[in-house]
Amino acid sequence: GAVVSQHPSWVICKSGTSVKIECRSLDFQATTMFWYRQFPKQSLMLMATSNEGSKATYEQGVEKDKFLINHASLTLSTLTVTSAHPEDSSFYICSARAEQGALETQYFGPGTRLLVL
Amino acid sequence: ILNVEQSPQSLHVQEGDSTNFTCSFPSSNFYALHWYRWETAKSPEALFVMTLNGDEKKKGRISATLNTKEGYSYLYIKGSQPEDSATYLCAFSAYGSYQLTFGKGTKLSVIP
């Protein structure tokens, strides 16, 4: 149980285009999903918290107009990188919050590697 | 800014050796410490969620301990196997927050 899928797994695009990444919880409902970014040799850094039916909460330094997040259902959140530039090239990974007994944990998708040319 | 440190950054062990690595985290406002195992091209897999000082959890040959007062957790692997090769991540969550703050991970390579 607690499987999260992410699509696409990798994408190469031209500078100026927009890229949409989907994150789905396959066997559970997730009221909260998270989007992280990882640059080489760095830790996973939280970009935003996505709540179903409401606006996402962005971390300091993350442009909300550039990284559009939509969480329209309990099993799907999307991240759109608008007008992507080479500096947006990174590894993007989502997670979905679920309860594990009395404790909560996050279950991760496999990530999306974005290369902007 | 919360600081979560993991050491070593990487290590190589022979098959059959036991090994351990460290995660240090802020001791104030602690809620939970998470360990994940991340194989290349796969999703990070949740190993343990630990909340109580002195807690020890075990899953097969892998175990973890927690010291919330001094802010560290150890992950132990007994009798390492090649399939244990992965990056092991720890993440800290503060009281009242769902957010996880991750360390950079320890990359383990088990040599057959």
Chai-1 contact restraints between the chains, C-beta under 6 A:
chainA,res_idxA,chainB,res_idxB,connection_type,confidence,min_distance_angstrom,max_distance_angstrom,comment,restraint_id
A,S43,B,F102,contact,1.0,0.0,6.0,A-B,restraint_1
A,S43,B,G103,contact,1.0,0.0,6.0,A-B,restraint_2
A,S43,B,K104,contact,1.0,0.0,6.0,A-B,restraint_3
A,L44,B,F102,contact,1.0,0.0,6.0,A-B,restraint_4
A,L46,B,Q99,contact,1.0,0.0,6.0,A-B,restraint_5
A,R97,B,Y98,contact,1.0,0.0,6.0,A-B,restraint_6
A,L103,B,V49,contact,1.0,0.0,6.0,A-B,restraint_7
A,T105,B,A46,contact,1.0,0.0,6.0,A-B,restraint_8
A,T105,B,V49,contact,1.0,0.0,6.0,A-B,restraint_9
A,F108,B,S43,contact,1.0,0.0,6.0,A-B,restraint_10
A,F108,B,P44,contact,1.0,0.0,6.0,A-B,restraint_11
A,G109,B,S43,contact,1.0,0.0,6.0,A-B,restraint_12
A,P110,B,K42,contact,1.0,0.0,6.0,A-B,restraint_13
A,P110,B,S43,contact,1.0,0.0,6.0,A-B,restraint_14
